[in-house]
Amino acid sequence: MFASVYSPSRNKRSLLIALTYSVLLGMALWASWEVRYDFTVPENYLHVRLLTLLPFVALQVAMLVVFRQFSSMLTYFGMPDLLRVLGAMFTSSLIGFVWWGLCRNEPEMILMLPRGVLVLNFILSMGVVGGFRLALRIYRERITLHRSMGPHKAPRRIAIVGAGDIGASLASECISRPARGLLPVVFLDDDEDKIGGLVHGIPVGGRIDEVDRLRDRFEFEHVILAMPTAPEKRLRQIIKMMTDKGLVVEIVPSVDDLVSGRAKVTRIRSVEVEDLLGREQVALDTEGISHMARDKVVLVTGAGGSIGSELCRQIAACNPSRLLLVEQSEAALFVIEQELISLGMGAIIQPVIADVLDRARVVQILSRYKPSLIFHAAAHKHVYLMERQPAEALKNNSLGTLLLAEEAVAHGVETFLAISTDKAINPTNIMGASKRLAELMMQGLHTSGHAGKTRLMAVRFGNVLGSSGSVVPIFKQQIAAGGPVTVTHPEVTRYFMTIPEAVGLVLQTALLGSGGEVFVLDMGQPVKIADLARQMIQLSGFVPDADIEIKYVGLKPGEKLYEELQHSTETHQPTSHPRILRFVSSGVDPQLVRREMLRLQGHLNEMDINEVKLAVQKLLPEYTPYMD
């Protein structure tokens, strides 16, 4: 320890710093005398200046040591260091004033600085020390870092939308770190009080809708949105306006990420389609959700999937006593496990490899860990893939859900919530039909009177943006490959929701049900897939049908032109949450469906594709199968 503190290299550094500060402070003190007496110091003060120079400079250097300016890195100079330098210079000047007050009536005392010199010296000392440190910081940021980043590249000229605190911070970072390759040239802001002003020397050129005029004047092709607190509707309007004009648009992190420290203002990202399709933030009963999971054992199946992994993230934030990550895929389980460990949640998670169709394994897990809540997200969900192997869809989605629900009841689980889909409504594909059968069998288990204290529920929602197999990642791959972007039909529409929004509402749903219900999430307005493709092409900096072709390939087997909101035999009822509805069904006997599915279970592997679909149609008259 002592070797490191008193090492030769450290001593040399301290000596060099002391000499540098001494020279600078000596020059400041000498200049203070000159300025005080208009560069004609009286002869009777010349010997006083010489005699006080060394002691007072030594006092200032000692104060810099006391205020830890010898231990700080010289090239890292910010407000904390500036305040410490201010404290050191003020303290030494204050000592000088006290000494002057004590000795002013002692004519023989010559080691005394005049008050005017002390005041000027305080100002000049701050200037030379602060200027020296600032010069070193500029050298590091503008020259040393720039060289370390490799060959020089012309910086991108950018416009920053939003001249508030976030925009100002972004501009400051870009200016101080030119190696980032970003050169802010103008701010755009709708605040009339800011227009015409300067922020870090950059003009606030005009309103956001004046982008065409400002673009010609300041010659930029890139725009960064620095308005994390703006309403999402306004952000979408700005993004659409900018992309329609051919500008490349990027955005700063969300205000939650900035406040929590998960991201810095300079971690800008490209605008994603989620930013265009996202809706106003949903109000959730966060306290109720946290209380539901706090200090409980919670089990999530399909923990490595898009919905399952987000369920794990949000549930882990509620401080459960144990979070069981149940997943069949080892690779997917490893990814979510490592992510949660990196977030500091390794102590509460328990990764479990299991197949929901393996009853013995399910019993072992439930007996050992005794979960209070189960969120069942494991499923086969790819429509076209399941059309060619319908028996697997029925086994995993229907019978697997029933098996897990039965064991949840047998082991006294408080809440069992299964994830369903809007494709279960008047299904035209086996994936949707298998989910509808799962809903009915859970209702059959509930109405049988054997559900005990377990609340059995299902929740439906549509497509989630960015999930595996959804159109968004497929379109991204096709755009990256140069096209074409394939769309099934010009008029096909789908409901979309972001993954965090969907999962938040799923957790909210778990608070609402008493058992036997099917809930549906309000998905907002449907989106034309062709429009979605055009928006994604524009966000990538291309022109639809000119740079990237949109190719219509026809509907796939089992695919609908549009998704429906409810069965003809269903009626919806409001809940205490405006974005969640409760469906009440009639016309189908869930007990009969459950009995027939259990009878069918042993014959699925013996039946061909069409036989399986016809057997399902007998149980679900609203199902319209695609026959091979």
C-alpha positions in Angstrom: 0.0 0.0 0.0 2.7 2.5 1.1 4.8 1.5 -2.0 1.9 2.5 -4.3 1.3 5.8 -2.4 4.9 6.9 -2.2 6.1 5.3 -5.5 8.7 7.3 -7.5 6.4 7.9 -10.4 3.7 9.3 -8.1 6.3 11.6 -6.4 7.5 12.8 -9.7 4.0 13.6 -10.8 3.2 15.5 -7.6 6.4 17.5 -7.9 5.6 18.4 -11.5 2.1 19.5 -10.5 3.5 21.5 -7.6 6.0 23.3 -9.9 3.3 24.0 -12.6 0.8 25.4 -10.1 3.6 27.4 -8.4 4.6 29.0 -11.7 1.0 29.8 -12.7 0.1 31.2 -9.3 3.3 33.2 -9.1 2.5 34.7 -12.5 -1.1 35.5 -11.3 0.2 37.2 -8.1 2.8 39.2 -10.0 0.1 40.3 -12.5 -2.2 41.3 -9.6 0.4 43.8 -8.3 0.8 45.2 -11.8 -2.9 45.6 -12.5 -3.6 47.0 -9.0 -1.1 49.9 -9.5 -1.7 50.4 -13.3 1.5 48.6 -14.1 3.6 51.1 -12.1 4.1 49.5 -8.7 5.4 52.1 -6.1 9.0 51.7 -5.1 8.1 51.2 -1.4 6.1 48.1 -2.4 8.6 46.5 -4.7 10.4 44.7 -1.9 7.0 43.7 -0.4 6.0 42.0 -3.7 9.3 40.0 -3.7 9.1 39.0 -0.1 5.4 37.9 -0.2 5.6 36.1 -3.5 7.0 32.8 -2.3 5.0 32.5 1.0 1.6 33.3 -0.5 2.2 31.0 -3.5 3.2 28.3 -1.1 0.0 28.9 0.9 -2.1 28.6 -2.3 -0.4 25.4 -3.3 -1.0 24.0 0.2 -4.7 24.8 -0.1 -4.8 23.0 -3.5 -3.3 19.9 -1.7 -5.9 20.3 1.1 -8.7 20.4 -1.5 -7.3 17.3 -3.2 -6.3 18.9 -6.5 -3.1 17.0 -6.5 -4.8 13.6 -6.4 -7.4 14.4 -9.1 -6.7 13.6 -12.8 -5.7 16.9 -14.4 -7.4 16.2 -17.7 -10.7 15.3 -16.1 -12.0 18.7 -15.1 -15.6 19.4 -14.4 -17.8 21.3 -12.0 -16.7 19.4 -8.8 -13.1 20.2 -9.5 -13.9 23.8 -10.3 -15.6 24.1 -7.0 -12.6 22.6 -5.2 -10.3 25.1 -6.9 -12.6 27.9 -5.9 -12.5 26.7 -2.3 -8.7 26.5 -2.3 -8.3 30.0 -3.8 -11.0 31.5 -1.6 -9.5 30.0 1.6 -6.0 31.3 0.8 -7.3 34.7 0.0 -9.4 34.7 3.2 -6.2 33.8 5.2 -4.5 36.7 3.5 -7.3 39.1 4.5 -7.2 37.9 8.1 -3.4 38.4 8.2 -3.9 41.8 6.7 -6.4 42.7 9.5 -4.1 41.5 12.2 -1.0 43.3 10.9 -2.3 46.5 9.4 -1.4 48.5 12.5 2.1 47.1 12.6 4.2 49.3 10.3 7.3 47.1 10.5 5.3 44.1 9.2 6.1 43.9 5.5 4.8 40.4 4.7 1.4 41.7 4.1 -0.5 41.9 0.8 -2.7 44.9 0.1 -6.4 44.3 -0.1 -6.7 45.2 -3.7 -4.0 42.8 -4.7 -5.7 40.0 -2.7 -9.0 40.6 -4.5 -7.3 40.7 -8.0 -5.2 37.7 -7.1 -8.2 35.6 -6.2 -9.8 36.3 -9.6 -6.6 35.8 -11.6 -5.6 32.6 -9.7 -9.0 31.1 -10.4 -8.5 32.0 -14.0 -5.1 30.6 -14.5 -5.7 27.3 -12.5 -9.1 26.8 -14.0 -7.9 27.7 -17.5 -4.9 25.4 -17.2 -7.2 22.4 -16.2 -9.7 23.3 -18.9 -7.0 23.4 -21.5 -5.8 20.0 -20.5 -9.4 18.6 -20.8 -9.8 20.1 -24.2 -6.5 18.7 -25.3 -7.6 15.2 -24.2 -11.1 15.4 -25.7 -10.4 17.2 -28.9 -6.9 15.9 -29.8 -5.9 12.8 -27.8 -9.3 11.0 -28.1 -9.7 12.1 -31.7 -6.4 10.5 -32.6 -7.2 7.3 -30.7 -10.4 6.9 -32.8 -8.4 6.3 -35.9 -8.5 8.1 -39.3 -10.4 11.4 -39.4 -13.9 11.3 -40.8 -16.1 14.2 -41.6 -18.6 14.6 -38.8 -22.3 14.2 -39.5 -24.1 17.6 -39.4 -27.1 17.0 -37.2 -30.2 19.0 -36.1 -31.4 18.5 -32.5 -35.1 18.6 -32.0 -35.7 20.0 -28.5 -33.6 22.8 -27.0 -34.3 21.7 -23.4 -32.0 20.1 -20.8 -31.7 16.8 -22.7 -31.0 18.5 -26.0 -28.4 20.8 -24.4 -26.7 17.9 -22.7 -26.5 16.0 -26.0 -25.1 19.1 -27.8 -22.5 19.6 -25.1 -21.4 15.9 -25.3 -21.1 16.1 -29.1 -19.1 19.3 -29.0 -16.7 18.1 -26.3 -16.2 14.7 -28.0 -15.8 15.3 -31.7 -14.6 11.7 -32.1 -18.2 10.7 -31.9 -18.6 12.1 -35.4 -21.6 14.3 -34.6 -21.7 18.0 -35.3 -24.8 19.8 -34.0 -25.5 22.8 -36.3 -29.0 23.9 -35.2 -31.8 23.3 -32.7 -35.5 23.0 -33.6 -38.0 23.9 -30.9 -41.6 25.1 -30.8 -40.9 27.3 -27.7 -41.0 30.9 -29.1 -38.9 32.1 -26.1 -36.0 29.9 -27.2 -36.1 30.6 -30.9 -33.3 33.0 -31.9 -31.2 32.1 -28.8 -28.0 30.1 -28.5 -27.4 26.8 -26.6 -23.7 26.0 -26.2 -23.1 28.4 -29.2 -25.6 26.5 -31.4 -28.6 28.6 -32.7 -32.2 27.7 -32.0 -33.2 28.2 -35.6 -36.9 27.9 -35.6 -40.0 25.7 -35.0 -40.0 22.0 -35.8 -42.4 22.5 -38.8 -39.8 24.8 -40.3 -37.4 21.9 -40.9 -37.4 22.5 -44.7 -36.1 26.0 -44.4 -33.6 25.1 -41.7 -32.4 22.1 -43.6 -31.5 24.3 -46.6 -29.8 26.9 -44.4 -27.8 24.6 -42.1 -27.3 21.7 -44.6 -28.1 18.7 -42.4 -29.6 15.3 -43.3 -29.7 13.8 -39.8 -32.1 14.7 -37.0 -31.9 13.6 -33.4 -35.0 13.8 -31.2 -34.1 15.0 -27.7 -37.7 15.2 -26.3 -38.0 12.1 -24.0 -40.8 13.7 -22.0 -42.9 14.7 -25.0 -46.2 12.8 -25.5 -45.9 9.7 -27.7 -48.5 11.1 -30.2 -46.4 14.2 -30.7 -43.2 12.2 -31.2 -44.9 10.0 -33.8 -46.0 13.1 -35.7 -42.5 14.5 -35.7 -40.9 11.2 -36.7 -43.4 10.8 -39.6 -42.9 14.4 -40.8 -39.1 13.9 -40.8 -39.0 10.5 -42.5 -41.5 11.7 -45.1 -38.9 14.4 -46.0 -36.2 11.8 -46.4 -34.3 12.8 -43.2 -32.5 10.1 -41.1 -34.1 10.2 -37.7 -32.6 9.0 -34.4 -33.8 9.4 -30.8 -32.4 9.7 -27.3 -33.2 7.1 -24.7 -36.5 7.2 -22.7 -36.7 9.4 -19.7 -37.0 6.3 -17.4 -33.7 5.0 -18.8 -32.1 8.4 -18.3 -33.3 8.9 -14.8 -32.5 5.4 -13.7 -29.0 5.7 -15.2 -29.5 2.7 -17.5 -28.6 4.9 -20.4 -26.8 8.1 -21.1 -28.1 10.9 -23.3 -25.5 10.2 -25.9 -26.7 6.6 -26.4 -28.9 7.6 -29.4 -30.6 4.9 -31.4 -32.4 4.6 -34.7 -36.1 5.2 -34.6 -37.9 1.8 -34.6 -41.3 1.0 -36.0 -42.4 0.6 -32.3 -41.9 4.4 -31.9 -44.4 4.9 -34.7 -47.0 2.3 -33.7 -46.7 2.7 -29.9 -49.6 4.2 -28.0 -50.0 6.4 -25.1 -48.6 4.9 -21.9 -51.0 2.6 -20.1 -51.9 3.4 -16.5 -51.3 0.3 -14.4 -51.9 -0.5 -10.8 -48.2 -0.9 -10.2 -48.7 -1.1 -6.4 -51.3 -3.8 -6.8 -49.1 -5.8 -9.2 -46.1 -5.5 -7.0 -48.1 -6.6 -4.0 -49.4 -9.6 -6.0 -46.0 -11.0 -6.7 -44.0 -9.6 -3.7 -42.5 -12.4 -1.5 -44.3 -15.0 -3.6 -43.0 -17.9 -5.6 -43.9 -17.1 -9.3 -43.5 -19.6 -12.2 -43.3 -18.5 -15.8 -43.4 -21.1 -18.6 -41.9 -20.2 -22.0 -39.6 -18.0 -20.0 -37.2 -17.7 -22.9 -39.8 -16.5 -25.4 -40.7 -12.9 -26.3 -43.6 -12.7 -23.9 -42.2 -15.1 -21.3 -38.9 -13.2 -21.0 -40.6 -9.9 -20.6 -42.9 -11.4 -17.9 -39.7 -12.5 -16.1 -38.3 -9.0 -16.3 -41.3 -7.3 -15.0 -42.1 -9.9 -12.3 -38.5 -9.9 -11.1 -38.8 -6.1 -10.5 -41.7 -6.9 -8.1 -39.3 -8.7 -5.6 -40.8 -12.2 -5.6 -39.2 -14.6 -3.1 -38.4 -16.9 -6.1 -39.0 -16.7 -9.8 -39.0 -20.0 -11.7 -38.0 -19.7 -15.3 -39.5 -22.8 -17.0 -38.3 -23.3 -20.6 -37.9 -26.3 -22.9 -35.1 -24.6 -25.0 -31.8 -24.6 -23.2 -30.4 -21.8 -25.4 -33.4 -19.5 -24.8 -33.3 -20.2 -21.0 -29.6 -19.4 -20.8 -30.1 -16.0 -22.5 -32.9 -14.8 -20.1 -31.0 -16.2 -17.1 -27.9 -14.3 -18.0 -29.8 -11.1 -18.6 -31.5 -11.3 -15.2 -28.2 -12.0 -13.5 -26.7 -9.0 -15.1 -29.6 -6.9 -13.7 -28.7 -8.1 -10.2 -31.6 -10.6 -9.9 -29.5 -13.8 -9.8 -30.5 -14.5 -6.1 -34.2 -14.8 -6.8 -34.3 -16.6 -10.2 -34.3 -20.4 -10.7 -33.9 -21.6 -14.3 -35.7 -24.9 -14.9 -35.6 -26.9 -18.1 -38.9 -28.8 -18.5 -41.6 -29.7 -21.0 -45.2 -28.8 -20.0 -46.3 -32.2 -21.5 -44.1 -34.1 -19.0 -46.5 -34.5 -16.1 -44.0 -36.2 -13.8 -41.6 -33.3 -14.3 -44.4 -30.7 -13.8 -45.4 -32.4 -10.6 -41.8 -32.5 -9.4 -41.4 -28.7 -10.0 -44.7 -27.8 -8.3 -44.1 -30.0 -5.4 -40.6 -28.7 -4.8 -41.1 -25.0 -5.3 -44.8 -24.6 -4.4 -45.5 -21.5 -6.6 -48.4 -19.2 -5.8 -48.7 -17.8 -9.3 -48.2 -19.4 -12.7 -48.0 -17.4 -16.0 -48.3 -19.9 -18.8 -46.6 -18.4 -21.9 -45.2 -21.6 -23.4 -46.8 -22.3 -26.8 -46.4 -23.2 -30.5 -47.4 -19.9 -32.1 -46.3 -19.8 -35.7 -49.5 -20.2 -37.8 -48.1 -21.6 -41.1 -45.7 -24.0 -39.3 -48.6 -25.4 -37.2 -50.8 -25.8 -40.2 -48.5 -28.6 -41.4 -48.4 -30.4 -38.0 -51.7 -29.7 -36.2 -51.3 -32.6 -33.8 -48.3 -30.8 -32.2 -50.2 -27.6 -31.8 -53.0 -29.5 -30.0 -50.6 -31.4 -27.8 -48.6 -28.4 -26.7 -51.1 -25.5 -26.8 -54.3 -27.3 -25.7 -53.4 -30.5 -23.8 -50.2 -29.0 -22.3 -52.2 -26.1 -20.9 -54.8 -28.4 -19.5 -52.1 -30.6 -17.9 -50.4 -27.6 -16.3 -53.8 -26.2 -15.1 -54.8 -29.5 -13.6 -51.5 -29.8 -11.6 -51.8 -26.2 -10.6 -55.2 -27.0 -9.0 -53.8 -30.1 -7.4 -50.9 -28.2 -5.8 -53.0 -25.3 -4.5 -51.7 -22.6 -6.9 -53.5 -19.3 -6.2 -53.5 -17.9 -9.8 -53.1 -19.6 -13.1 -53.1 -17.2 -16.1 -52.6 -18.6 -19.6 -51.6 -16.4 -22.6 -54.0 -16.8 -25.5 -54.4 -15.0 -28.9 -56.9 -13.0 -30.9 -56.5 -15.8 -33.5 -58.6 -18.0 -31.2 -61.6 -15.9 -32.3 -63.5 -17.7 -35.1 -60.2 -19.4 -36.0 -59.2 -20.2 -39.5 -55.9 -21.9 -38.5 -55.0 -24.7 -36.1 -52.9 -22.5 -33.9 -55.8 -20.3 -33.1 -58.1 -23.3 -32.7 -55.7 -24.9 -30.3 -55.6 -21.8 -28.2 -59.4 -21.6 -28.2 -59.6 -25.2 -27.0 -57.2 -24.4 -24.2 -59.5 -21.6 -23.1 -62.5 -23.9 -23.1 -60.8 -26.7 -21.2 -59.7 -24.3 -18.5 -63.3 -23.1 -18.2 -64.4 -26.7 -18.1 -62.0 -27.4 -15.3 -63.3 -24.3 -13.5 -67.0 -25.2 -13.9 -66.4 -28.8 -12.9 -66.2 -27.6 -9.3 -62.7 -29.2 -8.9 -60.7 -26.0 -9.3 -60.5 -25.4 -5.6 -59.0 -22.1 -4.7 -57.1 -21.7 -8.0 -58.2 -18.9 -10.2 -58.0 -20.2 -13.8 -57.9 -17.4 -16.4 -56.8 -16.7 -20.0 -56.0 -13.4 -21.6 -56.0 -12.8 -25.4 -54.0 -10.2 -27.3 -52.8 -9.7 -30.9 -49.4 -9.4 -32.4 -46.6 -8.0 -30.3 -44.0 -5.8 -32.1 -40.6 -7.4 -32.4 -41.5 -10.9 -31.1 -39.8 -13.8 -32.8 -41.5 -14.7 -36.0 -43.5 -11.5 -36.2 -43.4 -9.4 -39.4 -41.2 -6.7 -37.9 -37.9 -8.8 -37.6 -38.8 -10.5 -40.9 -39.2 -7.1 -42.7 -35.9 -5.9 -41.1 -34.0 -8.9 -42.6 -35.6 -8.3 -46.0 -34.8 -4.6 -46.0 -31.2 -5.3 -44.9 -30.9 -7.8 -47.8 -32.1 -5.2 -50.3 -35.6 -6.5 -50.6 -38.1 -7.3 -51.7 -40.3 -6.9 -48.6 -43.0 -9.5 -48.9 -46.6 -8.7 -47.8 -49.4 -11.3 -48.2 -52.2 -8.9 -49.3 -52.5 -5.1 -49.9 -55.5 -5.0 -47.4 -54.3 -7.4 -44.7 -54.4 -5.8 -41.2 -53.3 -6.8 -37.8 -53.5 -5.4 -34.2 -50.2 -4.5 -32.7 -48.9 -3.9 -29.2 -45.4 -3.5 -27.8 -44.1 -6.4 -25.7 -43.8 -4.3 -22.4 -47.3 -2.9 -22.8 -48.8 -6.3 -23.4 -47.1 -7.9 -20.5 -48.0 -5.0 -18.2 -51.6 -5.5 -19.1 -51.3 -9.3 -18.6 -50.1 -8.7 -15.0 -52.9 -6.2 -14.5 -55.3 -8.9 -15.7 -54.1 -11.3 -13.0 -55.5 -8.8 -10.4 -59.0 -8.7 -12.0 -60.2 -12.2 -12.4 -62.1 -14.5 -9.9 -61.7 -17.6 -12.1 -63.1 -19.0 -15.3 -62.8 -15.8 -17.3 -61.3 -15.0 -20.7 -60.0 -11.5 -20.9 -59.0 -9.5 -23.9 -56.7 -6.6 -24.2 -57.7 -3.5 -26.0 -55.4 -3.5 -29.0 -56.3 -0.1 -30.4 -56.7 0.4 -34.1 -55.6 -2.2 -36.7 -52.6 -1.5 -38.8 -52.2 -2.2 -42.5 -49.2 -4.5 -43.0 -48.5 -2.8 -46.3 -48.3 0.6 -44.5 -46.1 -1.0 -41.8 -43.7 -2.2 -44.5 -43.5 1.3 -46.1 -42.8 2.9 -42.8 -40.0 0.5 -42.0 -38.5 1.0 -45.4 -38.6 4.8 -44.9 -37.0 4.5 -41.4 -34.2 2.6 -43.0 -33.5 5.5 -45.3 -35.0 4.0 -48.5 -37.9 4.9 -50.8 -40.6 2.2 -50.9 -41.1 0.7 -54.4 -38.1 2.7 -55.7 -35.2 1.5 -53.6 -37.0 -1.4 -51.9 -39.8 -3.3 -53.7 -42.9 -4.3 -51.8 -44.1 -7.7 -53.2 -47.5 -9.2 -52.5 -47.4 -13.0 -52.2 -51.0 -13.9 -51.2 -52.5 -15.1 -48.0 -50.9 -18.3 -46.5 -53.0 -21.3 -45.5 -55.0 -20.5 -42.3 -54.3 -16.8 -42.5 -57.0 -14.2 -42.2 -57.3 -10.9 -44.0 -58.1 -9.3 -40.6 -58.4 -10.4 -37.0 -61.8 -10.4 -35.2 -62.4 -9.1 -31.7 -65.0 -11.6 -30.4 -66.9 -14.8 -31.2 -70.4 -14.6 -32.3 -71.4 -16.4 -29.1 -69.5 -14.1 -26.9 -70.4 -10.8 -25.2 -67.9 -8.5 -23.6 -68.2 -6.8 -20.2 -66.0 -3.9 -19.0 -63.6 -4.4 -16.1 -62.2 -1.8 -13.7 -59.4 -1.2 -16.2 -60.4 0.6 -19.4 -58.0 -1.4 -21.6 -59.1 -4.8 -20.4 -62.4 -6.5 -21.3 -64.0 -9.7 -19.9 -65.6 -12.0 -22.4 -68.6 -14.2 -21.5 -69.2 -17.1 -23.8 -72.3 -19.2 -24.5 -73.2 -22.0 -26.9 -70.2 -24.3 -26.2 -70.0 -26.8 -23.4 -66.5 -26.6 -22.0 -67.0 -29.8 -20.1 -67.7 -31.6 -23.3 -64.7 -30.1 -25.1 -62.5 -31.2 -22.2 -63.8 -34.8 -22.2 -63.4 -35.1 -26.0 -59.9 -33.6 -26.1 -58.8 -36.1 -23.4 -60.3 -38.9 -25.5 -58.6 -37.6 -28.6 -55.2 -37.3 -26.9 -54.2 -40.9 -27.4 -55.0 -40.9 -31.1 -53.4 -37.7 -32.4 -50.2 -39.4 -33.6 -52.3 -41.9 -35.6 -54.3 -39.3 -37.5 -53.3 -37.4 -40.7 -53.4 -33.6 -40.9 -56.9 -33.3 -42.3 -58.3 -35.8 -39.8 -56.9 -33.8 -36.9 -58.5 -30.6 -38.3 -61.9 -32.2 -38.9 -61.8 -33.6 -35.3 -61.2 -30.1 -34.0 -64.0 -28.7 -36.2 -66.5 -31.0 -34.5 -65.5 -29.5 -31.2 -65.4 -25.9 -32.5 -68.1 -25.3 -35.1 -66.7 -21.7 -35.6 -63.4 -23.2 -36.8 -62.9 -23.0 -40.6 -59.9 -25.3 -41.3 -57.7 -25.1 -44.4 -57.7 -28.6 -45.8 -54.6 -30.0 -47.7 
